Amino acid sequence: MFEPKTYAVQLALMITSMFCWGSWANTLKLTPGWRFQAFYWDYVIGLLIASMAFGTMLGGGPAFLHELTTPSLVAVSFALLAGIIFNAANQLLVAAIDLAGLAVAFPIGIGLALVIGVLLNYLLAPAANPVLLFSGVFLVALAIVVDAMAYWRRERNSGTVSRLGILISLLCGVLMGVFYPFLTRAMQGDGALGAYSVVPYFAIGVALCALPLNYWLMRKPFTGTPVAFSSYTAAKPAWHLWGALGGIIWCAGLSANLISSRAQLVGPAVAYAIGQDATMISAAWGVFIWREFRSAPKIVNVLLSLMFILFITGLVLVALAPTWH
């Protein structure tokens, strides 16, 4: 079973999780015109497959399977609930972006999730220097707000903000902030799951939630016309592969994050804080690869520069928190 022994390796895993969580959505951009609801079925399939594959390859094979079949009902329940909560938050985030735009959905949803998640995880398993940890979290949250300001400057003539979009963003933020503490709880106490065995149960929870919720969002989307199931079945084979790859990439990020969170020096609060910095990785893709701001006003470039300065400074503070007592 792979277990990182040094903080350098643990930090590398957390940064890997940040890049995975901030990059998986690029696979949706590679399926132009395919509605997210159709894409999401393959995303869930990829997540389920990867949850078993990573555990089998890195979790010790027989040891992983033994741990998978001998947990307590409490641990399994927490892991399933974490998956259900995450899926609801993930799909609500997309709905909030459709209704209110990135400039509103991201700072409210992801900013709130970052603060709630780090605070709850720290209460469950205190680790690292709290001053450095929460100072870094504050700077990253501020970077998310500046990122939103840049998007607002680019889209300020796009119309009024939906009140429903704001409410969904708030709900998304709360749910996204509490899913990880349930995973932390599933890995504590008698009959606890491990960093590898907790992921398949989490993935099952995601699927259990996605079946009714994604079907409902196909029939009753917040914006646009209903999505027929033929939109999924008639998609190009390559699109199905991109959808599954999106789930695999996200699952790789979760596995890397949970493995690092088990280290006593790191703890779940630091691991979640660095992983959730994925928002800035998404912003970097948008700025440097997809060129989303190429025709934006000059003030936007100033805001983007400030965003990356705040983000890097905050990330450094969070990364130093476990080593500074």
Number of C-alpha atoms within 10 A of each C-alpha: 14 11 14 16 10 10 16 10 13 23 22 15 26 30 22 21 30 28 23 24 25 24 21 23 19 16 20 20 12 13 18 9 8 17 16 19 26 22 23 21 21 22 29 25 20 24 29 24 16 24 26 19 16 22 26 18 12 14 21 15 14 12 13 22 16 12 17 19 10 12 19 14 12 16 25 24 17 24 32 27 23 28 28 22 24 24 27 20 26 17 18 26 25 21 23 29 19 17 21 23 21 21 23 22 28 25 25 25 29 26 28 21 27 27 19 19 26 26 20 19 26 20 13 17 18 18 21 23 17 19 13 20 25 21 17 26 27 18 21 32 26 19 29 26 20 23 25 24 21 23 21 17 16 18 14 13 8 9 8 8 14 15 11 14 22 20 16 24 29 24 21 30 28 23 25 28 28 22 24 25 26 22 29 28 19 29 23 14 11 11 16 21 29 23 24 28 28 27 29 24 26 30 29 20 24 25 23 16 19 22 12 11 17 21 17 14 19 19 15 13 16 17 11 9 10 15 20 13 13 9 14 19 11 8 14 12 9 11 19 22 15 23 28 24 23 28 28 26 23 23 28 21 25 25 25 25 28 27 20 28 24 19 18 13 18 23 22 31 30 32 29 26 28 29 26 28 28 22 24 21 19 19 21 17 15 14 15 11 9 13 11 14 17 12 9 14 12 11 12 21 15 12 19 22 15 15 25 20 15 20 25 17 16 27 22 14 22 28 24 18 23 20 12 12 10
